[in-house]
Amino acid sequence: MNASPPSTVFVGVSGASGAPYALRLVQALAAAGCELQLCVSDAGVLVLEHELELSAQGRDAVTAAFLERAGVAAEVYAADDLAAPPASGSSFPDAVVICPCSVSTVAHIALGTTRTLIHRVGDVALKERRPLVVVPRETPLTQIHLRRLLELAEAGAIVLPAMPGFYSRPQSLQDAVDHVVGKVIAALGFAQTLFPPWDGGRR
Ligand SMILES: Cc1cc2nc3c(=O)[nH]c(=O)nc-3n(C[C@H](O)[C@H](O)[C@H](O)COP(=O)(O)O)c2cc1C
């Protein structure tokens, strides 16, 4: 998709289930040499705490524990900090990934009803024509969810649902997580090595 892979990536973690995807994603981006910007929504804090079984409580502590678990460094922005640099097209990252992306955040970006920094960064990515990858996780999807996702795709976002493939024969839950994250990494223009490419079924 990109001529050259991004060097600065904003990762928004919203309150959909899928904290292991977010964890693996920041690790993979850091390993690819990216400078990371991280913003976790209020609901995202609850999900990280619960799904990663973090003992930390509160936004700052949970975000710090998440980064420590991942073993990566990031510039951290609060979800209500609408004056943060990435909120402006004049100091914008090279690419944005919202992973996992709640259907609430999908709808806010599609409708332009910015309430958080993650919504704003999604909105700016679209207006500035910067790569925006959203990783929605919800099931079943209503017609409303599907319409909003279509609007995002029509506006230029890559809608990359958290739907692991099984053709790479995952042996563990981590392999399945890696499949989704590998697709995100590839969508950003990196060579991904998190799962083996399809070989025509010859393995
Ligand atoms: C443990 C937990 C799991 C959730 N899982 C999902 C989910 O998979 N998908 C989703 O769209 N919302 C999910 N939600 C609901 C969202 O967190 C909620 O709609 C919230 O308002 C989203 O706000 P945000 O997009 O600003 O993070 C979950 C909430 C909790 C507490």
The ligand as a MOL file (V3000), in Angstrom:
LIG
                    3D

  0  0  0     0  0            999 V3000
M  V30 BEGIN CTAB
M  V30 COUNTS 31 33 0 0 0
M  V30 BEGIN ATOM
M  V30 1 C -14.3080 -6.4200 28.6680 0
M  V30 2 C -14.9660 -5.6340 27.5600 0
M  V30 3 C -14.9690 -6.1520 26.2870 0
M  V30 4 C -15.5550 -5.4490 25.2250 0
M  V30 5 N -15.4910 -5.9860 23.9740 0
M  V30 6 C -15.9300 -5.2710 22.9310 0
M  V30 7 C -15.7280 -5.7590 21.6030 0
M  V30 8 O -15.1770 -6.8310 21.3680 0
M  V30 9 N -16.1080 -4.9590 20.5730 0
M  V30 10 C -16.6620 -3.7100 20.7720 0
M  V30 11 O -16.9510 -3.0430 19.7850 0
M  V30 12 N -16.9120 -3.2410 22.0300 0
M  V30 13 C -16.5460 -3.9890 23.1100 0
M  V30 14 N -16.7260 -3.5080 24.3860 0
M  V30 15 C -17.5150 -2.2780 24.5690 0
M  V30 16 C -16.6940 -1.0060 24.3820 0
M  V30 17 O -15.6260 -1.0060 25.3000 0
M  V30 18 C -17.5980 0.2240 24.5740 0
M  V30 19 O -18.4900 0.3400 23.4860 0
M  V30 20 C -16.8220 1.5040 24.7340 0
M  V30 21 O -17.7140 2.5790 24.8520 0
M  V30 22 C -15.8990 1.7500 23.5570 0
M  V30 23 O -15.2580 2.9930 23.7500 0
M  V30 24 P -13.9010 3.3120 22.9790 0
M  V30 25 O -14.1340 3.0120 21.5430 0
M  V30 26 O -13.6710 4.7660 23.2330 0
M  V30 27 O -12.8410 2.4730 23.5820 0
M  V30 28 C -16.1700 -4.1990 25.4730 0
M  V30 29 C -16.1530 -3.6800 26.7590 0
M  V30 30 C -15.5670 -4.3810 27.7840 0
M  V30 31 C -15.5690 -3.7770 29.1820 0
M  V30 END ATOM
M  V30 BEGIN BOND
M  V30 1 1 1 2
M  V30 2 1 2 3
M  V30 3 2 2 30
M  V30 4 2 3 4
M  V30 5 1 4 5
M  V30 6 1 4 28
M  V30 7 2 5 6
M  V30 8 1 6 7
M  V30 9 1 6 13
M  V30 10 2 7 8
M  V30 11 1 7 9
M  V30 12 1 9 10
M  V30 13 2 10 11
M  V30 14 1 10 12
M  V30 15 2 12 13
M  V30 16 1 13 14
M  V30 17 1 14 15
M  V30 18 1 14 28
M  V30 19 1 15 16
M  V30 20 1 16 17
M  V30 21 1 16 18
M  V30 22 1 18 19
M  V30 23 1 18 20
M  V30 24 1 20 21
M  V30 25 1 20 22
M  V30 26 1 22 23
M  V30 27 1 23 24
M  V30 28 2 24 25
M  V30 29 1 24 26
M  V30 30 1 24 27
M  V30 31 2 28 29
M  V30 32 1 29 30
M  V30 33 1 30 31
M  V30 END BOND
M  V30 END CTAB
M  END
